[in-house]
């Protein structure tokens, strides 16, 4: 499932260095939380990290679907993606240190860090890049991970680069390849994919049933790594995870949730690290057909929700009110659009105009995959009842949910572990041809504005088009985004240098260190 930008322009036939939205390189690829005072970072020590997951859902394939936070953490530290989240600019170098585009924004060339090697000491080559990205593109979710780029259009570029040719102009391709373009060694047999050496800041020492020990990669191209090792333990519930941290069995409880934060906030020996705009928690209303296809009904449900109460009760205040636009962590997010607030009279009027059947009871399907998801469903059902809409909350096991409900259901909760950007969600969940179009939404003006934005090199002109995208989504999409949860880590007092960025940025622990 379980996500910003910046690039250079390729003018004519020669590679240039004209910045579109900011130059590549020079910025910390994952700015970390800094210690207070003048502490000098120390080398050494083992960071014991707990992360959520289910033993029945572990995966070791970097190109597979990482449903477990624990697997995602391990994979992201062992393997590098081409680009990564940054603070400013918010697409920063990772394995690729430079990228350039053709004038028409269809052809992108990524150049790999000089001296980048795999953990076995062999150099990373263009053939490794092409093989890895083609393998990724050919996975079931490959189309959404590399939107617009067919496997046949992934080509070597020089000795240590790759050329990606999009089916359409795509000014934001560098930010769309941030999440899962993990590079493996060319020709690794499928049965040995989990043993393919990575290029990341840590090497895999051992792995047992979702638990792992990673050791420092002293040859990492990205700079000095301070920790000797990171040990990752899988926990199947936030409560068990936070209890282990509070008992001193862990140094870091990763992405543990608001309830744990509330429990720990009075303890001086525990740090509560909050990552703002971390996890959108929308309710999806199917627009293609069914009882919520009428936009007046969707607007009525949006107006029936008390968003502040949802954030306060479901998230214990550790979050912000949403405004039905996906991508609130994006600097391009349009905060000038009017904030939707509760208006029961208007909601009832719209339902009457749409001749909505108030005698029926409608199912809202949810899971307990993350904290607050099921609680938010129950609150939603209670609130819309005041507008006359009867909703029954139905909980489903994750496997059943993603097989039978996700992308198909009339009304269901979902969440995204990365609150990436407006363009990320436009490409992956909102455009008519999106591989994960959660609401079955098709809107010709939205698609036209998206395509135009993607072929626009000028930053200010593209920003205007992105605002138009958000206005259309705000008015009539299938998302009811009531709130965005903070990402919550709990850390022992000696832990320093933890990442502050949301989404994929949260698992970049290579700058962490221990003050003891």
C-alpha positions as CSV (number, residue, x, y, z in Angstrom):
1,X,0.0,0.0,0.0
2,X,0.7,1.2,1.7
3,X,4.7,8.8,-0.5
4,X,7.4,16.1,-4.2
5,X,9.7,17.0,-6.6
6,X,12.6,19.0,-8.3
7,X,14.6,18.6,-11.5
8,X,16.8,20.1,-14.2
9,X,15.9,20.9,-17.8
10,X,17.4,19.1,-20.8
11,X,17.5,21.8,-23.5
12,X,17.9,20.7,-27.1
13,X,20.1,17.7,-27.5
14,X,22.6,18.7,-24.8
15,X,22.3,18.3,-21.1
16,X,21.8,21.6,-19.3
17,X,21.6,22.8,-15.7
18,X,18.6,25.1,-15.7
19,X,16.6,24.5,-12.6
20,X,12.9,24.0,-12.8
21,X,12.0,24.0,-9.2
22,X,15.4,23.7,-7.5
23,X,18.7,22.1,-8.1
24,X,19.4,18.5,-7.3
25,X,22.1,17.7,-4.7
26,X,23.6,19.9,-2.0
27,X,20.8,19.3,0.5
28,X,20.6,16.7,3.2
29,X,18.5,13.9,1.6
30,X,16.8,13.2,4.9
31,X,17.1,16.1,7.3
32,X,17.0,14.6,10.8
33,X,15.9,15.8,14.2
34,X,18.9,17.6,15.8
35,X,19.9,17.3,19.4
36,X,19.5,20.3,21.6
37,X,22.5,22.3,22.6
38,X,26.0,21.6,21.2
39,X,26.2,17.8,21.5
40,X,28.6,16.3,19.1
41,X,27.3,13.2,17.3
42,X,28.9,10.0,18.5
43,X,29.9,6.9,16.6
44,X,28.9,3.5,17.7
45,X,26.2,1.6,19.5
46,X,23.1,-0.5,18.5
47,X,19.7,1.1,18.0
48,X,16.9,-1.3,19.1
49,X,13.8,-0.5,17.0
50,X,10.4,-1.9,17.3
51,X,8.0,-1.6,14.3
52,X,4.5,-2.8,13.6
53,X,3.7,-5.8,11.4
54,X,2.1,-9.2,11.2
55,X,4.1,-12.3,11.2
56,X,1.7,-13.8,8.6
57,X,2.4,-10.9,6.2
58,X,6.2,-10.6,6.2
59,X,7.9,-10.0,2.8
60,X,11.5,-9.7,1.9
61,X,11.0,-8.6,-1.8
62,X,12.0,-4.9,-2.1
63,X,9.6,-4.7,-5.1
64,X,6.7,-6.4,-3.3
65,X,4.0,-4.8,-1.3
66,X,5.4,-4.0,2.1
67,X,2.3,-4.2,4.3
68,X,4.4,-4.4,7.5
69,X,6.1,-1.3,8.8
70,X,8.9,-3.6,10.0
71,X,9.6,-4.9,6.5
72,X,9.5,-1.5,5.0
73,X,12.1,-0.2,7.5
74,X,14.4,-3.1,6.9
75,X,14.2,-2.8,3.1
76,X,14.6,1.0,3.1
77,X,17.8,0.8,5.1
78,X,19.4,-2.1,3.1
79,X,18.4,-0.8,-0.4
80,X,18.5,2.6,-1.9
81,X,15.8,4.3,-4.1
82,X,16.8,6.6,-6.9
83,X,15.5,9.7,-5.0
84,X,14.2,10.4,-1.6
85,X,12.1,12.9,0.4
86,X,13.9,16.0,1.5
87,X,12.9,19.2,3.3
88,X,13.8,21.9,0.8
89,X,13.7,20.9,-2.0
90,X,11.4,18.1,-1.1
91,X,12.8,15.6,-3.6
92,X,16.4,15.0,-2.8
93,X,19.2,12.7,-4.0
94,X,19.6,9.2,-2.8
95,X,21.3,6.6,-5.1
96,X,20.8,9.1,-7.9
97,X,22.8,12.3,-7.4
98,X,21.6,14.1,-10.5
99,X,18.7,14.0,-12.9
100,X,17.9,15.9,-16.1
101,X,15.0,16.0,-18.5
102,X,14.4,16.5,-22.2
103,X,12.7,19.8,-23.2
104,X,9.4,18.0,-23.7
105,X,9.6,16.5,-20.1
106,X,9.2,13.0,-21.4
107,X,12.7,11.7,-21.2
108,X,14.5,11.7,-17.8
109,X,18.1,10.7,-17.2
110,X,19.3,9.7,-13.7
111,X,23.0,9.6,-12.9
112,X,24.1,7.4,-10.0
113,X,26.4,8.5,-7.2
114,X,30.1,8.2,-8.1
115,X,31.6,5.2,-6.4
116,X,28.3,3.6,-5.4
117,X,28.7,-0.1,-4.7
118,X,26.7,-3.0,-3.6
119,X,27.3,-4.6,-0.2
120,X,29.4,-7.2,-1.8
121,X,31.8,-4.5,-3.1
122,X,30.8,-4.7,-6.8
123,X,30.0,-1.3,-8.5
124,X,26.5,-0.3,-9.3
125,X,26.1,-0.2,-13.1
126,X,23.6,1.0,-15.7
127,X,22.6,-2.6,-16.3
128,X,21.7,-3.1,-12.6
129,X,19.5,0.0,-12.7
130,X,17.7,-1.1,-15.9
131,X,17.2,-4.7,-14.7
132,X,15.9,-3.5,-11.3
133,X,13.5,-0.9,-12.6
134,X,12.1,-3.3,-15.3
135,X,11.5,-5.9,-12.6
136,X,9.7,-3.3,-10.5
137,X,7.7,-2.2,-13.5
138,X,6.6,-5.7,-14.2
139,X,5.2,-6.4,-10.7
140,X,1.4,-6.2,-10.1
141,X,1.7,-2.7,-8.7
142,X,4.5,-1.5,-11.0
143,X,2.2,0.7,-13.1
144,X,1.4,2.8,-10.0
145,X,5.0,2.9,-8.8
146,X,6.4,4.1,-12.1
147,X,3.4,5.9,-13.7
148,X,3.6,6.5,-17.4
149,X,6.9,4.5,-17.9
150,X,6.6,1.2,-19.7
151,X,9.3,-1.5,-19.1
152,X,10.4,-1.2,-22.8
153,X,11.2,2.5,-22.1
154,X,13.7,1.9,-19.3
155,X,17.2,2.1,-20.9
156,X,20.8,2.3,-19.8
157,X,22.4,5.7,-19.9
158,X,26.1,5.7,-20.0
159,X,28.1,3.6,-17.5
160,X,26.2,4.4,-14.4
161,X,22.8,6.0,-15.4
162,X,19.3,5.1,-16.5
163,X,17.0,6.8,-19.0
164,X,13.2,6.7,-18.4
165,X,10.9,7.7,-21.2
166,X,7.4,8.5,-20.1
167,X,4.3,8.0,-22.3
168,X,3.4,11.6,-21.7
169,X,5.2,14.8,-20.4
170,X,5.9,14.4,-16.7
171,X,7.5,17.3,-15.0
172,X,7.3,15.5,-11.6
173,X,8.8,12.1,-12.5
174,X,11.7,12.4,-10.0
175,X,9.3,12.7,-7.1
176,X,7.1,9.9,-8.3
177,X,10.1,7.4,-8.2
178,X,11.0,8.2,-4.5
179,X,9.1,5.4,-2.8
180,X,10.0,2.0,-4.2
181,X,12.7,2.2,-6.9
182,X,15.0,0.0,-4.8
183,X,18.0,-1.1,-6.8
184,X,19.1,-4.8,-6.8
185,X,21.9,-6.6,-8.5
186,X,21.3,-7.6,-12.1
187,X,20.3,-11.2,-12.7
188,X,19.5,-12.1,-9.1
189,X,17.4,-15.3,-9.3
190,X,13.8,-14.9,-8.1
191,X,14.2,-17.4,-5.3
192,X,17.2,-15.4,-4.1
193,X,15.8,-11.9,-4.4
194,X,15.8,-11.5,-0.6
195,X,19.5,-12.2,-0.6
196,X,20.4,-9.6,-3.3
197,X,23.0,-7.3,-1.9
198,X,21.8,-3.7,-1.4
199,X,23.5,-0.3,-1.7
200,X,22.0,1.3,1.4
201,X,23.6,2.6,4.6
202,X,23.1,-0.8,6.4
203,X,23.9,-4.4,5.5
204,X,21.7,-7.3,6.5
205,X,23.4,-9.4,9.2
206,X,20.5,-11.8,9.9
207,X,16.7,-12.0,9.4
208,X,14.3,-14.3,11.3
209,X,10.5,-14.1,10.8
210,X,10.3,-10.3,10.5
211,X,13.0,-9.5,12.9
212,X,16.5,-8.5,11.7
213,X,19.9,-7.1,12.6
214,X,21.5,-4.6,10.2
215,X,25.1,-3.5,10.5
216,X,26.8,-0.3,9.3
217,X,27.9,-0.1,5.6
218,X,31.2,1.8,5.9
219,X,31.3,2.1,2.1
220,X,27.9,3.8,1.7
221,X,28.0,6.5,-1.0
222,X,25.7,8.8,1.1
223,X,28.3,9.7,3.8
224,X,29.2,8.5,7.3
225,X,26.8,6.3,9.2
226,X,27.3,6.6,13.0
227,X,25.5,3.6,14.4
228,X,27.2,0.2,14.5
229,X,24.0,-1.6,14.0
230,X,20.2,-1.4,14.0
231,X,18.1,-4.3,15.4
232,X,14.5,-4.4,14.2
233,X,11.8,-6.3,16.1
234,X,8.3,-6.9,14.8
235,X,5.3,-6.2,17.0
236,X,1.7,-7.0,16.1
237,X,0.0,-4.3,18.2
238,X,0.8,-0.7,19.1
239,X,0.2,-1.5,22.8
240,X,2.8,-4.3,22.8
241,X,5.2,-2.0,20.9
242,X,4.9,0.9,23.3
243,X,5.0,-1.3,26.4
244,X,8.4,-2.7,25.2
245,X,9.7,0.8,24.8
246,X,8.5,1.9,28.2
247,X,10.0,-1.2,29.8
248,X,13.5,-0.3,28.3
249,X,13.5,-3.2,25.9
250,X,13.7,-0.8,22.9
251,X,15.3,2.5,22.0
252,X,12.7,3.5,19.4
253,X,9.1,2.6,18.9
254,X,8.5,3.5,15.3
255,X,5.2,5.0,14.1
256,X,3.4,3.8,17.2
257,X,0.4,6.1,17.2
258,X,-1.4,8.7,19.3
259,X,-2.6,6.5,22.2
260,X,1.0,5.5,23.0
261,X,2.0,9.2,22.8
262,X,-0.6,10.2,25.3
263,X,0.6,7.5,27.7
264,X,4.2,8.5,27.4
265,X,4.0,12.3,27.2
266,X,4.4,12.8,31.0
267,X,7.6,10.6,31.2
268,X,10.8,12.6,31.2
269,X,12.8,9.6,30.1
270,X,10.8,9.2,26.8
271,X,10.9,11.5,23.8
272,X,7.7,11.9,21.8
273,X,8.6,12.7,18.2
274,X,5.8,14.1,16.1
275,X,5.9,14.1,12.3
276,X,3.2,16.5,11.0
277,X,1.1,15.7,8.0
278,X,2.1,12.1,8.1
279,X,-0.9,9.8,7.5
280,X,-4.1,10.8,5.6
281,X,-7.1,8.8,6.9
282,X,-9.8,9.3,4.2
283,X,-13.2,7.7,3.9
284,X,-13.7,6.6,0.3
285,X,-17.1,7.0,-1.4
286,X,-17.5,5.2,-4.7
287,X,-18.3,7.6,-7.5
288,X,-18.6,5.3,-10.5
289,X,-21.9,3.8,-9.4
290,X,-23.9,2.8,-6.3
291,X,-25.5,5.0,-3.6
292,X,-22.8,7.6,-3.5
293,X,-22.4,8.2,-7.2
294,X,-24.4,11.5,-7.0
295,X,-22.0,14.3,-6.1
296,X,-24.8,15.9,-3.9
297,X,-24.7,12.8,-1.7
298,X,-21.0,13.0,-1.3
299,X,-21.1,16.6,-0.5
300,X,-23.8,16.0,2.1
301,X,-21.7,13.4,3.9
302,X,-18.7,15.8,3.9
303,X,-20.9,18.4,5.5
304,X,-22.3,16.0,8.1
305,X,-18.9,15.3,9.6
306,X,-17.5,17.2,12.6
307,X,-13.9,17.1,11.7
308,X,-12.5,18.7,14.8
309,X,-14.3,16.2,17.0
310,X,-12.9,13.3,14.8
311,X,-9.3,14.6,15.2
312,X,-9.8,15.1,19.0
313,X,-11.4,11.8,19.7
314,X,-10.0,9.4,17.1
315,X,-6.5,10.9,17.1
316,X,-6.4,12.2,20.7
317,X,-5.5,15.5,19.1
318,X,-2.4,14.2,17.4
319,X,-3.3,15.4,14.0
320,X,-4.9,18.1,11.9
321,X,-8.3,18.6,10.3
322,X,-8.5,17.6,6.6
323,X,-10.2,19.4,3.8
324,X,-10.9,16.6,1.3
325,X,-7.7,17.1,-0.6
326,X,-5.0,14.4,-0.7
327,X,-1.4,15.6,-0.3
328,X,-1.5,18.0,2.6
329,X,2.2,17.6,3.2
330,X,3.0,19.1,-0.2
331,X,4.4,22.7,-0.3
332,X,2.0,23.1,-3.2
333,X,-1.0,22.3,-1.0
334,X,-3.7,25.0,-1.4
335,X,-4.6,26.3,2.0
336,X,-6.6,29.2,0.5
337,X,-9.6,26.9,-0.4
338,X,-12.4,27.3,2.1
339,X,-12.3,24.8,4.9
340,X,-15.3,22.5,4.9
341,X,-17.2,22.6,8.2
342,X,-20.2,20.8,9.6
343,X,-23.5,22.0,8.3
344,X,-26.3,19.6,9.0
345,X,-29.1,21.7,7.5
346,X,-27.2,21.9,4.2
347,X,-26.4,18.2,4.3
348,X,-30.1,17.3,4.8
349,X,-31.1,19.6,1.9
350,X,-28.6,18.0,-0.5
351,X,-29.8,14.5,0.5
352,X,-33.4,15.5,-0.2
353,X,-32.5,17.0,-3.6
354,X,-30.7,13.8,-4.5
355,X,-33.7,11.7,-3.4
356,X,-31.2,9.7,-1.3
357,X,-32.8,6.6,0.3
358,X,-32.7,7.3,4.1
359,X,-34.6,4.2,4.9
360,X,-31.6,2.0,4.1
361,X,-28.7,1.2,6.3
362,X,-25.3,1.5,4.5
363,X,-22.2,-0.4,5.4
364,X,-18.9,1.3,6.1
365,X,-16.2,-1.3,5.9
366,X,-13.0,-0.8,7.9
367,X,-10.0,-2.6,9.3
368,X,-7.8,-2.3,12.4
369,X,-4.6,-2.0,10.4
370,X,-3.6,1.3,12.0
371,X,-4.6,3.1,15.2
372,X,-7.7,5.2,14.9
373,X,-9.0,3.7,11.7
374,X,-11.9,1.7,13.2
375,X,-12.5,4.4,15.8
376,X,-12.9,7.0,13.1
377,X,-15.5,4.8,11.3
378,X,-17.6,4.5,14.4
379,X,-17.5,8.3,15.0
380,X,-18.4,8.9,11.4
381,X,-21.4,6.6,11.6
382,X,-22.6,8.4,14.7
383,X,-22.2,11.9,13.2
384,X,-23.9,11.2,9.8
385,X,-26.8,9.7,11.7
386,X,-27.7,13.3,12.8
387,X,-28.2,14.1,9.1
388,X,-30.5,11.1,8.7
389,X,-28.0,8.6,7.2
390,X,-27.9,5.2,8.9
391,X,-24.4,3.6,8.6
392,X,-23.3,0.2,10.0
393,X,-19.6,-0.2,10.6
394,X,-18.3,-3.6,9.4
395,X,-14.7,-4.6,10.4
396,X,-12.8,-6.9,8.0
397,X,-9.5,-8.7,8.3
398,X,-6.9,-7.0,6.1
399,X,-6.6,-9.9,3.6
400,X,-10.3,-9.9,3.0
401,X,-10.5,-6.2,2.9
402,X,-7.9,-5.7,0.2
403,X,-9.2,-8.7,-1.8
404,X,-12.9,-7.8,-1.7
405,X,-13.4,-4.2,-0.7
406,X,-10.5,-2.0,-1.6
407,X,-11.0,-0.3,-5.0
408,X,-14.4,-2.0,-5.2
409,X,-16.5,-1.0,-2.2
410,X,-19.2,1.7,-2.0
411,X,-18.0,3.1,1.4
412,X,-14.8,2.2,3.2
413,X,-12.0,3.6,5.2
414,X,-8.4,3.7,4.0
415,X,-5.1,5.2,4.9
416,X,-1.8,6.0,3.2
417,X,1.4,5.5,5.1
418,X,2.9,8.3,3.0
419,X,1.3,11.7,2.7
420,X,3.4,12.5,-0.3
421,X,2.2,15.2,-2.7
422,X,-0.7,16.5,-4.7
423,X,0.8,15.0,-7.8
424,X,1.5,11.6,-6.1
425,X,-2.2,11.1,-5.3
426,X,-3.3,12.6,-8.7
427,X,-1.2,10.0,-10.5
428,X,-1.8,7.0,-8.2
429,X,-5.4,7.3,-7.0
430,X,-7.3,10.2,-8.7
431,X,-6.7,10.2,-12.5
432,X,-9.0,8.1,-14.6
433,X,-6.3,5.6,-15.5
434,X,-4.7,5.4,-12.0
435,X,-3.9,1.9,-11.0
436,X,-5.2,2.4,-7.5
437,X,-8.3,4.6,-8.2
438,X,-9.9,4.0,-4.9
439,X,-13.2,5.7,-5.6
440,X,-13.6,4.8,-9.3
441,X,-13.5,8.5,-10.0
442,X,-13.4,9.8,-13.6
443,X,-13.3,13.5,-14.1
444,X,-12.3,14.8,-17.5
445,X,-11.4,18.4,-16.4
446,X,-9.3,16.9,-13.6
447,X,-7.4,14.7,-16.0
448,X,-6.9,17.5,-18.4
449,X,-5.5,19.8,-15.7
450,X,-3.2,17.0,-14.4
451,X,-1.8,16.3,-17.9
452,X,-1.3,20.0,-18.5
453,X,0.5,20.4,-15.2
454,X,2.8,17.5,-16.0
455,X,3.9,19.0,-19.3
456,X,4.5,22.4,-17.9
457,X,8.1,23.3,-17.1
458,X,7.5,26.7,-15.6
459,X,7.2,26.4,-11.9
460,X,4.7,29.2,-11.3
461,X,2.5,28.1,-14.1
462,X,2.5,24.5,-12.8
463,X,1.6,25.7,-9.3
464,X,-1.5,27.4,-10.8
465,X,-2.5,24.2,-12.5
466,X,-1.9,22.2,-9.3
467,X,-4.3,24.6,-7.5
468,X,-6.9,23.9,-10.1
469,X,-6.4,20.1,-9.5
470,X,-7.0,20.6,-5.8
471,X,-10.1,22.8,-6.4
472,X,-11.7,20.1,-8.6
473,X,-10.8,17.4,-6.0
474,X,-12.2,19.5,-3.2
475,X,-15.5,20.0,-5.0
476,X,-16.4,16.5,-6.3
477,X,-13.9,13.7,-5.8
478,X,-14.7,10.5,-3.9
479,X,-12.5,11.3,-0.9
480,X,-13.8,12.5,2.5
481,X,-10.5,13.4,4.1
482,X,-11.6,14.3,7.7
483,X,-8.1,14.3,9.2
484,X,-4.4,13.7,8.9
485,X,-2.7,11.9,11.7
486,X,0.7,12.9,13.1
487,X,3.4,10.3,12.8
488,X,4.4,9.3,16.3
489,X,7.7,7.8,17.4
490,X,8.6,7.1,21.0
491,X,12.3,7.2,21.7
492,X,14.5,6.6,24.8
493,X,16.3,9.7,26.1
494,X,19.7,9.0,24.5
495,X,18.4,8.7,21.0
496,X,19.4,11.6,18.7
497,X,19.1,12.5,15.0
498,X,15.7,10.9,14.3
499,X,14.1,11.9,11.0
500,X,11.3,14.5,11.1
501,X,10.0,14.0,7.6
502,X,6.7,12.2,7.0
503,X,6.1,9.2,4.8
504,X,9.2,7.4,3.4
505,X,11.3,10.0,5.2
506,X,10.4,8.4,8.6
507,X,12.5,5.2,7.9
508,X,15.7,7.0,7.0
509,X,17.6,6.3,10.2
510,X,21.1,6.5,8.8
511,X,21.7,9.8,10.7
512,X,20.6,8.6,14.0
513,X,23.0,8.2,16.9
514,X,23.1,7.4,20.6
515,X,24.3,9.9,23.2
516,X,25.7,7.3,25.6
